[in-house]
Amino acid sequence: MEPEDLVDAALAGFDAGETVTIPSLADESARKALQAARIAMASSLSRRDVAPRYLVPAASLRAGDVSLAAAGSATP
């Protein structure tokens, strides 16, 4: 794909109202699914608190979490 092709595709996508243009993606339904997922996540992207799945108790890290120690990432 030539740079001119990318520019033309970006402009065509912009004119079509696309917020993300993926010039090589031929499947329009995949692009629409991506956009729907982005919209669905939008309200959760700027929260002030860390998502619960990323909360790791500091005490378990200091004590040498077994799963981390088994992987060689921590010392018991």
PDB file of N, CA, C and O in Angstrom:
ATOM      1  N   MET A   1       0.854  -1.168   0.000  1.00  0.00           N
ATOM      2  CA  MET A   1       0.000   0.000   0.000  1.00  0.00           C
ATOM      3  C   MET A   1       0.902   1.234   0.000  1.00  0.00           C
ATOM      4  O   MET A   1       1.851   1.338   0.778  1.00  0.00           O
ATOM      5  N   GLU A   2       0.587   2.128  -0.862  1.00  0.00           N
ATOM      6  CA  GLU A   2       1.377   3.362  -0.989  1.00  0.00           C
ATOM      7  C   GLU A   2       0.865   4.434  -0.010  1.00  0.00           C
ATOM      8  O   GLU A   2      -0.296   4.399   0.398  1.00  0.00           O
ATOM      9  N   PRO A   3       1.721   5.372   0.359  1.00  0.00           N
ATOM     10  CA  PRO A   3       1.289   6.432   1.278  1.00  0.00           C
ATOM     11  C   PRO A   3       0.061   7.185   0.770  1.00  0.00           C
ATOM     12  O   PRO A   3      -0.809   7.563   1.554  1.00  0.00           O
ATOM     13  N   GLU A   4      -0.004   7.398  -0.527  1.00  0.00           N
ATOM     14  CA  GLU A   4      -1.157   8.094  -1.096  1.00  0.00           C
ATOM     15  C   GLU A   4      -2.449   7.315  -0.845  1.00  0.00           C
ATOM     16  O   GLU A   4      -3.504   7.901  -0.602  1.00  0.00           O
ATOM     17  N   ASP A   5      -2.347   5.980  -0.907  1.00  0.00           N
ATOM     18  CA  ASP A   5      -3.508   5.135  -0.638  1.00  0.00           C
ATOM     19  C   ASP A   5      -3.981   5.311   0.810  1.00  0.00           C
ATOM     20  O   ASP A   5      -5.181   5.361   1.082  1.00  0.00           O
ATOM     21  N   LEU A   6      -3.022   5.404   1.727  1.00  0.00           N
ATOM     22  CA  LEU A   6      -3.362   5.590   3.141  1.00  0.00           C
ATOM     23  C   LEU A   6      -4.056   6.928   3.373  1.00  0.00           C
ATOM     24  O   LEU A   6      -5.033   7.016   4.117  1.00  0.00           O
ATOM     25  N   VAL A   7      -3.536   7.967   2.725  1.00  0.00           N
ATOM     26  CA  VAL A   7      -4.142   9.292   2.875  1.00  0.00           C
ATOM     27  C   VAL A   7      -5.549   9.292   2.295  1.00  0.00           C
ATOM     28  O   VAL A   7      -6.481   9.799   2.921  1.00  0.00           O
ATOM     29  N   ASP A   8      -5.708   8.724   1.097  1.00  0.00           N
ATOM     30  CA  ASP A   8      -7.035   8.667   0.476  1.00  0.00           C
ATOM     31  C   ASP A   8      -8.017   7.890   1.357  1.00  0.00           C
ATOM     32  O   ASP A   8      -9.163   8.305   1.531  1.00  0.00           O
ATOM     33  N   ALA A   9      -7.566   6.770   1.907  1.00  0.00           N
ATOM     34  CA  ALA A   9      -8.425   5.959   2.774  1.00  0.00           C
ATOM     35  C   ALA A   9      -8.786   6.721   4.043  1.00  0.00           C
ATOM     36  O   ALA A   9      -9.935   6.687   4.484  1.00  0.00           O
ATOM     37  N   ALA A  10      -7.811   7.406   4.630  1.00  0.00           N
ATOM     38  CA  ALA A  10      -8.072   8.177   5.846  1.00  0.00           C
ATOM     39  C   ALA A  10      -9.094   9.278   5.580  1.00  0.00           C
ATOM     40  O   ALA A  10      -9.991   9.505   6.392  1.00  0.00           O
ATOM     41  N   LEU A  11      -8.963   9.946   4.469  1.00  0.00           N
ATOM     42  CA  LEU A  11      -9.916  11.005   4.128  1.00  0.00           C
ATOM     43  C   LEU A  11     -11.302  10.440   3.845  1.00  0.00           C
ATOM     44  O   LEU A  11     -12.307  11.023   4.252  1.00  0.00           O
ATOM     45  N   ALA A  12     -11.360   9.310   3.150  1.00  0.00           N
ATOM     46  CA  ALA A  12     -12.648   8.671   2.877  1.00  0.00           C
ATOM     47  C   ALA A  12     -13.299   8.226   4.188  1.00  0.00           C
ATOM     48  O   ALA A  12     -14.506   8.391   4.370  1.00  0.00           O
ATOM     49  N   GLY A  13     -12.499   7.659   5.103  1.00  0.00           N
ATOM     50  CA  GLY A  13     -13.028   7.255   6.408  1.00  0.00           C
ATOM     51  C   GLY A  13     -13.522   8.441   7.206  1.00  0.00           C
ATOM     52  O   GLY A  13     -14.570   8.376   7.849  1.00  0.00           O
ATOM     53  N   PHE A  14     -12.765   9.527   7.165  1.00  0.00           N
ATOM     54  CA  PHE A  14     -13.168  10.752   7.864  1.00  0.00           C
ATOM     55  C   PHE A  14     -14.494  11.269   7.309  1.00  0.00           C
ATOM     56  O   PHE A  14     -15.400  11.626   8.063  1.00  0.00           O
ATOM     57  N   ASP A  15     -14.593  11.303   5.982  1.00  0.00           N
ATOM     58  CA  ASP A  15     -15.836  11.753   5.345  1.00  0.00           C
ATOM     59  C   ASP A  15     -17.015  10.858   5.711  1.00  0.00           C
ATOM     60  O   ASP A  15     -18.154  11.320   5.781  1.00  0.00           O
ATOM     61  N   ALA A  16     -16.738   9.568   5.944  1.00  0.00           N
ATOM     62  CA  ALA A  16     -17.791   8.617   6.305  1.00  0.00           C
ATOM     63  C   ALA A  16     -18.126   8.661   7.793  1.00  0.00           C
ATOM     64  O   ALA A  16     -19.038   7.969   8.246  1.00  0.00           O
ATOM     65  N   GLY A  17     -17.381   9.483   8.565  1.00  0.00           N
ATOM     66  CA  GLY A  17     -17.647   9.613   9.992  1.00  0.00           C
ATOM     67  C   GLY A  17     -16.930   8.591  10.853  1.00  0.00           C
ATOM     68  O   GLY A  17     -17.245   8.448  12.035  1.00  0.00           O
ATOM     69  N   GLU A  18     -15.965   7.873  10.278  1.00  0.00           N
ATOM     70  CA  GLU A  18     -15.213   6.887  11.051  1.00  0.00           C
ATOM     71  C   GLU A  18     -14.242   7.597  11.987  1.00  0.00           C
ATOM     72  O   GLU A  18     -13.554   8.534  11.584  1.00  0.00           O
ATOM     73  N   THR A  19     -14.190   7.143  13.246  1.00  0.00           N
ATOM     74  CA  THR A  19     -13.218   7.705  14.184  1.00  0.00           C
ATOM     75  C   THR A  19     -11.898   6.954  14.114  1.00  0.00           C
ATOM     76  O   THR A  19     -10.856   7.476  14.512  1.00  0.00           O
ATOM     77  N   VAL A  20     -11.943   5.732  13.608  1.00  0.00           N
ATOM     78  CA  VAL A  20     -10.743   4.929  13.391  1.00  0.00           C
ATOM     79  C   VAL A  20     -10.809   4.406  11.966  1.00  0.00           C
ATOM     80  O   VAL A  20     -11.810   3.814  11.563  1.00  0.00           O
ATOM     81  N   THR A  21      -9.755   4.622  11.212  1.00  0.00           N
ATOM     82  CA  THR A  21      -9.691   4.131   9.839  1.00  0.00           C
ATOM     83  C   THR A  21      -8.608   3.070   9.762  1.00  0.00           C
ATOM     84  O   THR A  21      -7.461   3.316  10.136  1.00  0.00           O
ATOM     85  N   ILE A  22      -8.966   1.905   9.283  1.00  0.00           N
ATOM     86  CA  ILE A  22      -8.015   0.806   9.092  1.00  0.00           C
ATOM     87  C   ILE A  22      -8.052   0.460   7.606  1.00  0.00           C
ATOM     88  O   ILE A  22      -8.857  -0.372   7.185  1.00  0.00           O
ATOM     89  N   PRO A  23      -7.193   1.087   6.811  1.00  0.00           N
ATOM     90  CA  PRO A  23      -7.277   0.964   5.359  1.00  0.00           C
ATOM     91  C   PRO A  23      -7.251  -0.466   4.816  1.00  0.00           C
ATOM     92  O   PRO A  23      -7.869  -0.733   3.786  1.00  0.00           O
ATOM     93  N   SER A  24      -6.569  -1.371   5.466  1.00  0.00           N
ATOM     94  CA  SER A  24      -6.466  -2.728   4.939  1.00  0.00           C
ATOM     95  C   SER A  24      -7.599  -3.644   5.399  1.00  0.00           C
ATOM     96  O   SER A  24      -7.685  -4.783   4.940  1.00  0.00           O
ATOM     97  N   LEU A  25      -8.466  -3.175   6.292  1.00  0.00           N
ATOM     98  CA  LEU A  25      -9.556  -3.991   6.818  1.00  0.00           C
ATOM     99  C   LEU A  25     -10.745  -3.945   5.867  1.00  0.00           C
ATOM    100  O   LEU A  25     -11.463  -2.948   5.803  1.00  0.00           O
ATOM    101  N   ALA A  26     -10.943  -5.031   5.132  1.00  0.00           N
ATOM    102  CA  ALA A  26     -12.028  -5.082   4.145  1.00  0.00           C
ATOM    103  C   ALA A  26     -13.379  -5.388   4.778  1.00  0.00           C
ATOM    104  O   ALA A  26     -14.411  -5.000   4.231  1.00  0.00           O
ATOM    105  N   ASP A  27     -13.397  -6.070   5.908  1.00  0.00           N
ATOM    106  CA  ASP A  27     -14.643  -6.495   6.545  1.00  0.00           C
ATOM    107  C   ASP A  27     -15.259  -5.344   7.334  1.00  0.00           C
ATOM    108  O   ASP A  27     -14.817  -5.034   8.441  1.00  0.00           O
ATOM    109  N   GLU A  28     -16.276  -4.714   6.761  1.00  0.00           N
ATOM    110  CA  GLU A  28     -16.930  -3.575   7.399  1.00  0.00           C
ATOM    111  C   GLU A  28     -17.550  -3.950   8.736  1.00  0.00           C
ATOM    112  O   GLU A  28     -17.584  -3.123   9.647  1.00  0.00           O
ATOM    113  N   SER A  29     -18.045  -5.185   8.876  1.00  0.00           N
ATOM    114  CA  SER A  29     -18.660  -5.589  10.141  1.00  0.00           C
ATOM    115  C   SER A  29     -17.622  -5.653  11.267  1.00  0.00           C
ATOM    116  O   SER A  29     -17.958  -5.390  12.422  1.00  0.00           O
ATOM    117  N   ALA A  30     -16.380  -5.993  10.956  1.00  0.00           N
ATOM    118  CA  ALA A  30     -15.321  -6.011  11.968  1.00  0.00           C
ATOM    119  C   ALA A  30     -15.019  -4.595  12.438  1.00  0.00           C
ATOM    120  O   ALA A  30     -14.793  -4.375  13.628  1.00  0.00           O
ATOM    121  N   ARG A  31     -15.012  -3.633  11.520  1.00  0.00           N
ATOM    122  CA  ARG A  31     -14.770  -2.236  11.894  1.00  0.00           C
ATOM    123  C   ARG A  31     -15.912  -1.732  12.761  1.00  0.00           C
ATOM    124  O   ARG A  31     -15.683  -1.015  13.735  1.00  0.00           O
ATOM    125  N   LYS A  32     -17.138  -2.099  12.415  1.00  0.00           N
ATOM    126  CA  LYS A  32     -18.283  -1.677  13.204  1.00  0.00           C
ATOM    127  C   LYS A  32     -18.257  -2.309  14.595  1.00  0.00           C
ATOM    128  O   LYS A  32     -18.632  -1.664  15.574  1.00  0.00           O
ATOM    129  N   ALA A  33     -17.819  -3.561  14.689  1.00  0.00           N
ATOM    130  CA  ALA A  33     -17.701  -4.228  15.991  1.00  0.00           C
ATOM    131  C   ALA A  33     -16.655  -3.537  16.857  1.00  0.00           C
ATOM    132  O   ALA A  33     -16.858  -3.365  18.059  1.00  0.00           O
ATOM    133  N   LEU A  34     -15.540  -3.142  16.252  1.00  0.00           N
ATOM    134  CA  LEU A  34     -14.502  -2.401  16.982  1.00  0.00           C
ATOM    135  C   LEU A  34     -15.070  -1.092  17.516  1.00  0.00           C
ATOM    136  O   LEU A  34     -14.863  -0.750  18.680  1.00  0.00           O
ATOM    137  N   GLN A  35     -15.776  -0.370  16.680  1.00  0.00           N
ATOM    138  CA  GLN A  35     -16.354   0.905  17.096  1.00  0.00           C
ATOM    139  C   GLN A  35     -17.367   0.704  18.218  1.00  0.00           C
ATOM    140  O   GLN A  35     -17.402   1.487  19.167  1.00  0.00           O
ATOM    141  N   ALA A  36     -18.186  -0.331  18.119  1.00  0.00           N
ATOM    142  CA  ALA A  36     -19.171  -0.611  19.164  1.00  0.00           C
ATOM    143  C   ALA A  36     -18.477  -0.936  20.490  1.00  0.00           C
ATOM    144  O   ALA A  36     -18.930  -0.507  21.552  1.00  0.00           O
ATOM    145  N   ALA A  37     -17.388  -1.686  20.426  1.00  0.00           N
ATOM    146  CA  ALA A  37     -16.637  -2.018  21.643  1.00  0.00           C
ATOM    147  C   ALA A  37     -16.019  -0.761  22.260  1.00  0.00           C
ATOM    148  O   ALA A  37     -16.023  -0.600  23.481  1.00  0.00           O
ATOM    149  N   ARG A  38     -15.494   0.116  21.424  1.00  0.00           N
ATOM    150  CA  ARG A  38     -14.907   1.369  21.925  1.00  0.00           C
ATOM    151  C   ARG A  38     -15.966   2.206  22.634  1.00  0.00           C
ATOM    152  O   ARG A  38     -15.714   2.770  23.699  1.00  0.00           O
ATOM    153  N   ILE A  39     -17.151   2.282  22.036  1.00  0.00           N
ATOM    154  CA  ILE A  39     -18.233   3.062  22.633  1.00  0.00           C
ATOM    155  C   ILE A  39     -18.671   2.434  23.952  1.00  0.00           C
ATOM    156  O   ILE A  39     -18.916   3.147  24.925  1.00  0.00           O
ATOM    157  N   ALA A  40     -18.772   1.114  23.991  1.00  0.00           N
ATOM    158  CA  ALA A  40     -19.187   0.417  25.203  1.00  0.00           C
ATOM    159  C   ALA A  40     -18.204   0.634  26.355  1.00  0.00           C
ATOM    160  O   ALA A  40     -18.616   0.692  27.514  1.00  0.00           O
ATOM    161  N   MET A  41     -16.916   0.753  26.050  1.00  0.00           N
ATOM    162  CA  MET A  41     -15.907   0.934  27.100  1.00  0.00           C
ATOM    163  C   MET A  41     -15.696   2.388  27.487  1.00  0.00           C
ATOM    164  O   MET A  41     -15.096   2.663  28.527  1.00  0.00           O
ATOM    165  N   ALA A  42     -16.168   3.314  26.686  1.00  0.00           N
ATOM    166  CA  ALA A  42     -15.863   4.732  26.877  1.00  0.00           C
ATOM    167  C   ALA A  42     -16.130   5.223  28.296  1.00  0.00           C
ATOM    168  O   ALA A  42     -15.320   5.961  28.857  1.00  0.00           O
ATOM    169  N   SER A  43     -17.242   4.828  28.873  1.00  0.00           N
ATOM    170  CA  SER A  43     -17.579   5.342  30.208  1.00  0.00           C
ATOM    171  C   SER A  43     -16.678   4.769  31.300  1.00  0.00           C
ATOM    172  O   SER A  43     -16.675   5.285  32.417  1.00  0.00           O
ATOM    173  N   SER A  44     -15.926   3.731  31.009  1.00  0.00           N
ATOM    174  CA  SER A  44     -15.067   3.107  32.021  1.00  0.00           C
ATOM    175  C   SER A  44     -13.596   3.476  31.879  1.00  0.00           C
ATOM    176  O   SER A  44     -12.774   3.036  32.683  1.00  0.00           O
ATOM    177  N   LEU A  45     -13.255   4.258  30.896  1.00  0.00           N
ATOM    178  CA  LEU A  45     -11.845   4.519  30.620  1.00  0.00           C
ATOM    179  C   LEU A  45     -11.241   5.646  31.450  1.00  0.00           C
ATOM    180  O   LEU A  45     -10.018   5.768  31.516  1.00  0.00           O
ATOM    181  N   SER A  46     -12.047   6.448  32.067  1.00  0.00           N
ATOM    182  CA  SER A  46     -11.512   7.593  32.822  1.00  0.00           C
ATOM    183  C   SER A  46     -11.987   7.591  34.267  1.00  0.00           C
ATOM    184  O   SER A  46     -12.366   8.634  34.799  1.00  0.00           O
ATOM    185  N   ARG A  47     -11.969   6.469  34.880  1.00  0.00           N
ATOM    186  CA  ARG A  47     -12.366   6.390  36.288  1.00  0.00           C
ATOM    187  C   ARG A  47     -11.179   6.710  37.182  1.00  0.00           C
ATOM    188  O   ARG A  47     -10.027   6.568  36.773  1.00  0.00           O
ATOM    189  N   ARG A  48     -11.461   7.133  38.375  1.00  0.00           N
ATOM    190  CA  ARG A  48     -10.368   7.520  39.270  1.00  0.00           C
ATOM    191  C   ARG A  48      -9.767   6.351  40.019  1.00  0.00           C
ATOM    192  O   ARG A  48      -8.674   6.468  40.572  1.00  0.00           O
ATOM    193  N   ASP A  49     -10.471   5.205  40.047  1.00  0.00           N
ATOM    194  CA  ASP A  49      -9.988   4.047  40.789  1.00  0.00           C
ATOM    195  C   ASP A  49      -9.469   2.961  39.849  1.00  0.00           C
ATOM    196  O   ASP A  49      -9.925   2.820  38.715  1.00  0.00           O
ATOM    197  N   VAL A  50      -8.516   2.210  40.349  1.00  0.00           N
ATOM    198  CA  VAL A  50      -7.961   1.083  39.603  1.00  0.00           C
ATOM    199  C   VAL A  50      -8.993  -0.033  39.553  1.00  0.00           C
ATOM    200  O   VAL A  50      -9.682  -0.281  40.542  1.00  0.00           O
ATOM    201  N   ALA A  51      -9.110  -0.704  38.423  1.00  0.00           N
ATOM    202  CA  ALA A  51     -10.042  -1.817  38.298  1.00  0.00           C
ATOM    203  C   ALA A  51      -9.662  -2.916  39.299  1.00  0.00           C
ATOM    204  O   ALA A  51      -8.478  -3.187  39.502  1.00  0.00           O
ATOM    205  N   PRO A  52     -10.649  -3.540  39.914  1.00  0.00           N
ATOM    206  CA  PRO A  52     -10.372  -4.555  40.944  1.00  0.00           C
ATOM    207  C   PRO A  52      -9.419  -5.665  40.494  1.00  0.00           C
ATOM    208  O   PRO A  52      -8.655  -6.179  41.311  1.00  0.00           O
ATOM    209  N   ARG A  53      -9.446  -6.045  39.215  1.00  0.00           N
ATOM    210  CA  ARG A  53      -8.574  -7.140  38.783  1.00  0.00           C
ATOM    211  C   ARG A  53      -7.093  -6.762  38.827  1.00  0.00           C
ATOM    212  O   ARG A  53      -6.228  -7.634  38.757  1.00  0.00           O
ATOM    213  N   TYR A  54      -6.802  -5.469  38.943  1.00  0.00           N
ATOM    214  CA  TYR A  54      -5.404  -5.042  39.022  1.00  0.00           C
ATOM    215  C   TYR A  54      -4.941  -4.780  40.448  1.00  0.00           C
ATOM    216  O   TYR A  54      -3.777  -4.451  40.675  1.00  0.00           O
ATOM    217  N   LEU A  55      -5.834  -4.921  41.394  1.00  0.00           N
ATOM    218  CA  LEU A  55      -5.468  -4.684  42.788  1.00  0.00           C
ATOM    219  C   LEU A  55      -4.796  -5.933  43.353  1.00  0.00           C
ATOM    220  O   LEU A  55      -5.397  -7.007  43.394  1.00  0.00           O
ATOM    221  N   VAL A  56      -3.568  -5.785  43.781  1.00  0.00           N
ATOM    222  CA  VAL A  56      -2.809  -6.884  44.363  1.00  0.00           C
ATOM    223  C   VAL A  56      -2.440  -6.451  45.774  1.00  0.00           C
ATOM    224  O   VAL A  56      -1.772  -5.432  45.953  1.00  0.00           O
ATOM    225  N   PRO A  57      -2.858  -7.200  46.762  1.00  0.00           N
ATOM    226  CA  PRO A  57      -2.508  -6.814  48.131  1.00  0.00           C
ATOM    227  C   PRO A  57      -0.993  -6.735  48.310  1.00  0.00           C
ATOM    228  O   PRO A  57      -0.278  -7.686  47.993  1.00  0.00           O
ATOM    229  N   ALA A  58      -0.514  -5.629  48.805  1.00  0.00           N
ATOM    230  CA  ALA A  58       0.922  -5.434  48.989  1.00  0.00           C
ATOM    231  C   ALA A  58       1.506  -6.481  49.926  1.00  0.00           C
ATOM    232  O   ALA A  58       2.646  -6.908  49.742  1.00  0.00           O
ATOM    233  N   ALA A  59       0.745  -6.896  50.921  1.00  0.00           N
ATOM    234  CA  ALA A  59       1.258  -7.880  51.880  1.00  0.00           C
ATOM    235  C   ALA A  59       1.575  -9.199  51.189  1.00  0.00           C
ATOM    236  O   ALA A  59       2.554  -9.857  51.543  1.00  0.00           O
ATOM    237  N   SER A  60       0.774  -9.596  50.218  1.00  0.00           N
ATOM    238  CA  SER A  60       1.035 -10.872  49.548  1.00  0.00           C
ATOM    239  C   SER A  60       2.304 -10.785  48.703  1.00  0.00           C
ATOM    240  O   SER A  60       3.003 -11.785  48.536  1.00  0.00           O
ATOM    241  N   LEU A  61       2.603  -9.629  48.180  1.00  0.00           N
ATOM    242  CA  LEU A  61       3.840  -9.474  47.412  1.00  0.00           C
ATOM    243  C   LEU A  61       5.055  -9.505  48.337  1.00  0.00           C
ATOM    244  O   LEU A  61       6.079 -10.102  48.008  1.00  0.00           O
ATOM    245  N   ARG A  62       4.933  -8.861  49.486  1.00  0.00           N
ATOM    246  CA  ARG A  62       6.050  -8.861  50.429  1.00  0.00           C
ATOM    247  C   ARG A  62       6.296 -10.262  50.970  1.00  0.00           C
ATOM    248  O   ARG A  62       7.438 -10.645  51.228  1.00  0.00           O
ATOM    249  N   ALA A  63       5.219 -11.025  51.140  1.00  0.00           N
ATOM    250  CA  ALA A  63       5.341 -12.378  51.683  1.00  0.00           C
ATOM    251  C   ALA A  63       5.793 -13.365  50.617  1.00  0.00           C
ATOM    252  O   ALA A  63       6.070 -14.523  50.931  1.00  0.00           O
ATOM    253  N   GLY A  64       5.874 -12.933  49.369  1.00  0.00           N
ATOM    254  CA  GLY A  64       6.304 -13.811  48.291  1.00  0.00           C
ATOM    255  C   GLY A  64       5.171 -14.658  47.775  1.00  0.00           C
ATOM    256  O   GLY A  64       5.129 -15.865  48.013  1.00  0.00           O
ATOM    257  N   ASP A  65       4.263 -14.039  47.078  1.00  0.00           N
ATOM    258  CA  ASP A  65       3.117 -14.746  46.504  1.00  0.00           C
ATOM    259  C   ASP A  65       3.568 -16.023  45.827  1.00  0.00           C
ATOM    260  O   ASP A  65       4.514 -16.005  45.040  1.00  0.00           O
ATOM    261  N   VAL A  66       2.912 -17.121  46.118  1.00  0.00           N
ATOM    262  CA  VAL A  66       3.308 -18.436  45.618  1.00  0.00           C
ATOM    263  C   VAL A  66       3.316 -18.476  44.100  1.00  0.00           C
ATOM    264  O   VAL A  66       4.250 -19.017  43.509  1.00  0.00           O
ATOM    265  N   SER A  67       2.291 -17.912  43.450  1.00  0.00           N
ATOM    266  CA  SER A  67       2.234 -17.972  41.986  1.00  0.00           C
ATOM    267  C   SER A  67       3.380 -17.184  41.370  1.00  0.00           C
ATOM    268  O   SER A  67       3.934 -17.587  40.347  1.00  0.00           O
ATOM    269  N   LEU A  68       3.740 -16.061  41.990  1.00  0.00           N
ATOM    270  CA  LEU A  68       4.863 -15.280  41.472  1.00  0.00           C
ATOM    271  C   LEU A  68       6.186 -15.968  41.742  1.00  0.00           C
ATOM    272  O   LEU A  68       7.078 -15.955  40.894  1.00  0.00           O
ATOM    273  N   ALA A  69       6.323 -16.575  42.929  1.00  0.00           N
ATOM    274  CA  ALA A  69       7.560 -17.263  43.273  1.00  0.00           C
ATOM    275  C   ALA A  69       7.779 -18.462  42.363  1.00  0.00           C
ATOM    276  O   ALA A  69       8.907 -18.754  41.965  1.00  0.00           O
ATOM    277  N   ALA A  70       6.689 -19.156  42.036  1.00  0.00           N
ATOM    278  CA  ALA A  70       6.803 -20.317  41.148  1.00  0.00           C
ATOM    279  C   ALA A  70       7.261 -19.914  39.763  1.00  0.00           C
ATOM    280  O   ALA A  70       7.935 -20.678  39.072  1.00  0.00           O
ATOM    281  N   ALA A  71       6.889 -18.698  39.356  1.00  0.00           N
ATOM    282  CA  ALA A  71       7.278 -18.232  38.029  1.00  0.00           C
ATOM    283  C   ALA A  71       8.662 -17.599  38.046  1.00  0.00           C
ATOM    284  O   ALA A  71       9.172 -17.192  37.002  1.00  0.00           O
ATOM    285  N   GLY A  72       9.269 -17.513  39.214  1.00  0.00           N
ATOM    286  CA  GLY A  72      10.595 -16.911  39.310  1.00  0.00           C
ATOM    287  C   GLY A  72      10.572 -15.403  39.370  1.00  0.00           C
ATOM    288  O   GLY A  72      11.607 -14.760  39.194  1.00  0.00           O
ATOM    289  N   SER A  73       9.383 -14.814  39.622  1.00  0.00           N
ATOM    290  CA  SER A  73       9.257 -13.365  39.638  1.00  0.00           C
ATOM    291  C   SER A  73       9.414 -12.768  41.024  1.00  0.00           C
ATOM    292  O   SER A  73       9.595 -11.559  41.168  1.00  0.00           O
ATOM    293  N   ALA A  74       9.347 -13.599  42.029  1.00  0.00           N
ATOM    294  CA  ALA A  74       9.471 -13.091  43.400  1.00  0.00           C
ATOM    295  C   ALA A  74      10.229 -14.082  44.243  1.00  0.00           C
ATOM    296  O   ALA A  74      10.283 -15.276  43.946  1.00  0.00           O
ATOM    297  N   THR A  75      10.808 -13.566  45.293  1.00  0.00           N
ATOM    298  CA  THR A  75      11.542 -14.431  46.206  1.00  0.00           C
ATOM    299  C   THR A  75      10.711 -14.643  47.457  1.00  0.00           C
ATOM    300  O   THR A  75      10.295 -13.661  48.072  1.00  0.00           O
ATOM    301  N   PRO A  76      10.451 -15.878  47.865  1.00  0.00           N
ATOM    302  CA  PRO A  76       9.645 -16.114  49.067  1.00  0.00           C
ATOM    303  C   PRO A  76      10.343 -15.649  50.315  1.00  0.00           C
ATOM    304  O   PRO A  76       9.798 -15.776  51.412  1.00  0.00           O
TER     305      PRO A  76
END
